[in-house]
Every structure is written in C-alpha cells, then in structure tokens.
Amino acid sequence: MMTTAPTEAIAPELQPALVRSGLNALNLAGRRLLPILQGGMGVGVSAHRLAGSVAALGAVGTLSSIDLRRHHPDLMERTRGLGVGEEAKAAIDAANLEALSREIAGAREVAQGRGLLAINVMRAVSSYAASVKRALEDGIDAVVVGAGLPLDLPDLAQDHPKALLVPILSDARGVQLMVRKWERKKRLPDAIVIEHPRLAGGHLGAARIADLDDTRFDFEQVIPQSLAFLRSAGVEREVPLIPAGGIRSFEDIRRLQDMGAAAVQLGTPFAVTVEGDAHPEFKRVLAECREDEMIEFTSVAGLPARAVATPWLKAYLKVEQRLQAVVHVKQRCTKAFDCLAQCGLRDGLPGWGQFCIDQQLASALNGDLKKGLFFRGRGELPFGSQIRSVRDLVERLLTPQTALQPA
C-alpha cells in the first residue's frame, strides 16, 4: 500500500541541522517536524509570540489557554472592577475566550504556515470544555491536556476529527487507562506527553509530594512499558511518546529517542527566551534560579507543584499550616476570577493550597518578585542565565555537546 510522504514543515535553514544531528524528525498530522515541543505555560507565559516563533522554525509551539486576557489591555479594562460572583465569572470567561481566539490568530501569523500550533488546557479549570471547543473552532492543530485525565476529550472534539488530541500522563498505567478508554470512543491519542513529576515545573502528575521520587515515573520505565502496551494493542506506530521534564540538551533528546520516544517537550528553556511572552524580570528569575532554590508544595488545585523559592512563596509556606487549619467552604470565589473546578481556597479543602493561583501567576507574568508564583522545572538551562532567542535554543538542542562553540 502506498503512503503519502509527510509535508515538510521545518524551516529550510534548520533542515541541514536536523540532518547533521542524526535525530529523528517527528511526523504528526502529515507534517515532518523538528522533534521538539514547547510546553504550554500559564498564566500567559506561552502566548502567541512564543508559540508562533517556535512553530515558525518547524517545531510544535504551544499556547496556554489560562487567563490570556492579561495580554490584551482592552479585555483587562472590560473586566476590571466587576466584583465577584457568577456575572463577573461569565464576563471574565468570555473575555478569555476572545483573547484565546486572538492569540491563536496571532500565533498563526507568526508561524507562517510552518511547524504545528497547539493549545494546552488544564483539565482542572472550570473553563476546560469551553476553551477546548473554542480552540478547535479557531482551527488549532492540536489540543494538549494535563492536570487531570481528559477522558472526555474525544467527545469534545468529535466534530473536529483532524485536530490532534494529546493527553499529558506520567506513568505507564495512565497510558494504558487512557488508550483503553479512548478506544471505546473510537479515538486514539495522536501522541502522549510523558511528564516526569520529579523534573517538570508547575503542576505535577503525582498524587502527593511524597510520590515525586517514585521510580514508576522514570523515563527508563515509562517509555519501554508504554511502548510494550501499545505494541500489544497494535497501535505502537500510531501513538508517539513525547517525554517532558528536565530535558535540556541534544544528548537528552538522543538518549530518549534511543529509548523509543518520538520527540521531547521543554518548558522552562523556552519561557526564558527573548520571544517568551512574560516580563523580562520573570525570565531573569527563572534563568538565575539555582537547583536548591526551588520548592515543592501543594497547589490550590490540590496537585504537587514546583516553583522558585520567591519571597511570596516562602512567606506563604510559613503560614500554610495555620491557613489549612481554619479552612472553610465559601459560597463563592472571593477573588475576581473563579478559575478552578475545585479550589482549595474557595472550597475549603484541607491539605490543599490556600491562595489565589491566578493572582500569583499573573504577578509572576508581570515580573513581580514580591507577589509572584514562578513555576520552573529542574535542570540547568542550556544557556545558563543568558536570555537567548528561540532560534538559538533550537539550534543548541540540535547540536551535540562536542560540536558546540563557547557561547
């Protein structure tokens, strides 16, 4: 049977670098891509400029759907001073959907038809279904979902059969569960991101902080076990595996492809690029953060999380136990944006975080060290504390250490 060769979607100037690297290209949606995905990072850290710039080189650029109105002054003005309650939430949700459409259009313009554009939507947010549907209506190439099991994603995307659906999971058991559940809906994941909780930044795919070091999350276990399951199910070639967390170099990519991975995903290295959509101070904080300056804690979403030990986070953790000891269920969100389906602060959930994650992440986006929550993954960044371009980063990832010139 004849098969159609994938369409070349890699920028011409980077095609020789991929050939020299010896890395395998990623074939998705009939396109030949660089084996690199830029992870979705909210609030607003990966918006149209970063995602579009990554895609323009022939990789996968990813927008984060969370609270994108913060990049649009008119939408922020429209939603300022609304107070709290259902009407305020509806107005903010509508503004964010409008911002989502604008950002997808902006990313597409920057990408100029190359690469592939994805949207990352957290399963844990209340606007999950609405954001997925809007992104699909706007023609997004792929929907990536983490922070919960997106068992209903095939249903949400049933009118968009060509869109790629990509869950984020952390162990082989999750892979088996997801594939079996989706098979009943006559759909397979178009790829699966395998995120290592001990290495990634932001919300982590483990039930408790104590589980972060569990060996079942190690790529050396998850990738072979998942491939064995996919092989037994007869779908190995149809579901590429894309590890994420702590990946920083060509050697990391080579090692993971040798294990059977199709590509890799990186977040923090892209967040600190020139094209990253956050404030320069945000980039400086992440780039200069040492390995011993990160903290694991329980987020307001009830998930373990990893972030830079900023003044705000250290101050919060000092009083966290006292706050958790007096939790009580509130009738409604006391902040302007009722963002989560389940919220430790609003719902009075013992053991969960007791702060407004939207406000703290928005402060980080604006570079506010005193109030911000700065998510970051583990591992030294490819250019250390330097802020370099997306092109520089991608070229570095395609180049063996032995061939690198001094930066």
N, C-alpha and C positions, 0 to 999 in steps of 0.2 A: 504494500500500500504506500502511495506517495504521500509525503508530508511536506507541508509548506515551511520553508526556512523562515525563522523569525525576522521581523523587520529590525534593521539596525537603528537603535535609539541612543547610542553612545556618541557623544560629541567627537567629531573627526580627529581633533587634536589629542584626544585621550585614548583613541583606539590602539595606537602603537604602544602606549604604556601598559595597557592590559595584556597585549600580546607578549611584551617583554617580561611581564610579571609571572607569566605561566599560570595565573589564576583562571578559574573557570568563569565565564560570563554567566549571568543569571538570565534565564529565559522565563518571562512572565507575560501573560496576555498577548502572546505572539510577538513580543519585543525582546531584543537582545540588549541586556542592561549590564552596567557595572555591578559586581556582586556586593553592593553597599547600599544599605538603607539608613536614612537619617531618622532617628526615633522621634515620635511626637512628644512635645514638651509644652505643658501649660503651666501657668496661665500666660498665653501669648508669647512664649519663648520661641516656639516654632510657628511662625505665621507665614505670610505669602513670600516675603523676601528670602527667607532661609530655604523654605521648601522648594520654591521656584528655582533658586540658584543651584540647589543640589540636583534637581531634575534636569536642568539645562546641561549638566555635564554628562548625563546618561545614567544616573543612579536613581534611587527612589527617594523623593522628597516628601516629607510628611508634615501636614498641618495638625496642630492640636485644636480640637473644637471648643475647648473650655474658655468661656468669657472673652471671646475675640472682640467684643465691643470696645475693649480697652485700647485698641489700636485706632479707634475712629472717634475723634473729638465730638462730632455731631451726635453720635449714638450715646456717648457718655453724657452729653448735655441733656439729651432727651430723657435719660433715665436717672438724672440727678435729683435728689430730694423727694423721691417717691414714697419714702417711709417703708413700712413692712406690710406683709400680707399678700393675699392672692393677686390683687390687681397689680401690685409692684412686681411680683414674680412674673406674671404674664407679660408685663411690659419689658422687663429685662430679658426674658426668654426670647421674645420677638426681636428685640434689638440684636441679640446674639446670633439668631438665625440669619438676620440681614447681614451682619458682619461676616458670618461664615460664607455666605454667597459672594460677598465682595472679595474675601481673601482667596477663595478658590479661583475666581476670575483673575485676580492679581497674580497668583502663582502660575496660572496657565500662561499668562502673558510673558512672565519672566522665563518660563521653561522653553518657550518657543517650539513646542512640539516634541522635545526630546525627553528621554527618561520616562518617569511614571510618577503621578501625583497621588498621594494617599491622604486620608483623614484619620486621625487617631481619636477615638471616642471612648471615654471611660464608661464601662458598664454600670458603675456605681453612681453616676449622676442622674438626676431626675429627667434631664433633657436628652437622655441617651437615644431613645427611639426617634424623637423629632430631629435630632442632629443627624442621625444616620440617614433618615429619609430625605432631608434637605440636601445633604451632600450628594446623595445618589441622583436626585432630581437635577442637581447642578453639574452632573456628569463627571464626578470624581472617579478616578481609575480604580481605587482600592479603598476599602474600609478596614481599618485595623482596630481591634477592640481588646482592651485589657481591663484590669481592676474588677474582675468578676468573669464568670463563664457566660459567654454570649450564645447561649443555646438557641435563642430566638432570632439570631441574625439572619439565617436563611429566610425566615418568614418576612422580616422587614425588607429584605432585598429581592423578594420574589418577582417583582416587576422589572428588575434590572439584572438579567441573567449574565450580562457581560462584565459586570463590576466584580472585581476581585474581593473576596472575603477572607480576612486574615485574623484569626484569634491569637492572643498572646497567652502562652501557657508556660509552666515552669518544670513540669516533670512528665515522665512517660505515661503515667496513669491518666493525667489530664488529657494527653494527646489521644489515648485510646477512647476515653469517655466522649470527647468532642467529636471524633470521627464517627463513632457508632451512632451518636445522637443525630448528627447531621445527615448520615446516610439514610436514616428513616425519613428525612425531609427531601431526599433525592438531591442532596448537595454535598460536596466535599469542600473542605477548606482549600483555597487556592494556594496557600502557603501557611506555615505556622511559625510564629516567632517564639523561640525558646529563651525566656528571660531568666537569668540566674539571679535569685534574690540576694545572694551574698555579694554580688558585684554591681548590680544595677543601681540607679538613683531613683528618687521619687517613691511612688507606691510600689511595694514589692510583693511578689507572688508567693507568699508564705502565710500561714495562719497566725503565727506568733513570731516575735523576735527570736525566741529560743530555737526556732526551726531554721533560721537563716543558714546555719552551717551544716544542715543535713546533707549527706553525700548523695541523696537521691536527686539533688538539683545539679550535680556536677555534669558538665557537658559530656565528659567521658562516659557517663552512664546514660544520660537522657537521649543523646543522639543515636547511639547504637540500638538502644532498646526501642526507641520510637521508629527507627528505620526497620527493625525486625518486625514490629507490629504492622507497619504499613505494607511491608513485603508480604506478610501472611494474609493481609486483607486485599492484596492485589492492586494497591494504589501507590506504591512507592514512588513511581515516576511522576505521579500527578500532584503530590503534596510536598513541595520543597520545604526543608527545615532551615530556619534562619536564627542562629543563636544571637543573644544580646546580653551585654553586661561585661564591663571590664575589658572590652576589645579595643586595642589601641594601636596596632601595628600590622604591617604586611605579614609578619611571622604569625600573628594571632589568626589572621584570615586563612593563611596557608594551612596551619595546624587544624583548624576547624573544617576546612574543605576536605582535608585528608581523612577526617572522621566521617565524612558524608554530608556535611552541611552544604547548602546551595549558595548561601551568601551570609552576610553578617549585618547586624544593626548596631549603630553607635548613637548615643545621645549627647553626653557632655562635650565631647570634642567638637561637635557641630554647634552646640549652644554658644561656645566662646569664639566662633569665627566672626570676621568682620561683618558678614551678612546676617548673623544671628539677630533676631528681632527684639532682643532685650536691650536694656540700657547698658552703656559701656561699663558702669560700675558693677552691674550683675556679672558681666563677663570677667572682670578683674577678680571679683570674689571667688568665682569658680576656678579660674586659672591659677590663682595663687594659693588655693587651699591645699594643705598637706594631708597625707593619708590619715594622720592622727587627729585631724581637725574635722572629722565627720562623726555624726551621731545617728544611731538607730533609735527610733521611738515609734510609738503607736499613733497613727494619724487619726484625725477626726472622722475619717472614713472607716476606721476600725482595722486598717491594714498596717503592717510594719512599713516604715518609710526610712529613707536615708537622706540626710541633708548636711550642709555645712553648719558647724557649731557657731552660729552667729550670736551676737548679744541677745537678740529676741529669743532664739531657741533655748539658749542656756537659762535665761530668766524664766521662760515658761516651764521648763523641766523642773526647776526648783520648787515650783508651786503646783505641779501637775497632780500629785497625790492628794493634796488638800482640795483641789478643784474636783477631782473624781470622787472624793468622799462626800461631797454635798450635791452631786448631780440630781437634777430633777427634770421631768418631762415638761417641755414648754408647749404651749398651744401652737406656736408658730415660730419661725426663724426670727431672731431678734436683730439680724443684720439685713442689709439691703438685698442680698441675693441668696435665695433659698435653693442652693445648688445641688445638694446631695439627696439621693433617695433615702438613705439612712445617714444620720449625722449624730456623732457623739454629743455635741453641744446642744443641738435642738432637741434630740430625742432622749437625753439623759441616760446614755448608755454607759454603765460602769466599765472601766478599763479602756474606754475609747478616748481619743483626744478631746480636749475641751477648749477649742479655739476656732476661729473662723478661717478656714483654709483659703477661701477665696481672697479675703483681705490680705492675708500674709503672703500669698503667692503674688498678688498684684503689687504689693510693696516691693517684693524682690524684683519683679519685672521692671520697676522704675528705679532700681538700684538703691533702695532704702535699706541700709545695713541694720538700722536700729529696729525696724519693724518687719523685715522681710524673712521669708522662709525660702532658702536657696537649696533646692534639690540638686544632688550631684552623685554621680557614680564613682566607683572605686577605680584606682589606677592613675599613674602619672600620664598627663596629656601628651600627645605626640610632639607638640612644640613647647612643652613646659608652660611657663607663664605668659608666653607670647600670644598675642591675638593676631591670627593669620586668616587668609581668605579660605573660602570653601575649596577653591581650586588647589591651593597649596595643600590642604588637608587630604583631599582625594589623591593627589599625586603622591603624597607621602605614604598613604595606605597602599598604593600600588607599587611601592619601591622597597626592595629588600634592604635590611639594615646595612649590609655590606656595601651597597651601592650608593648610600646616602652621603652627600657632601655636608660639611658642617653648616648648620643653619645660620 
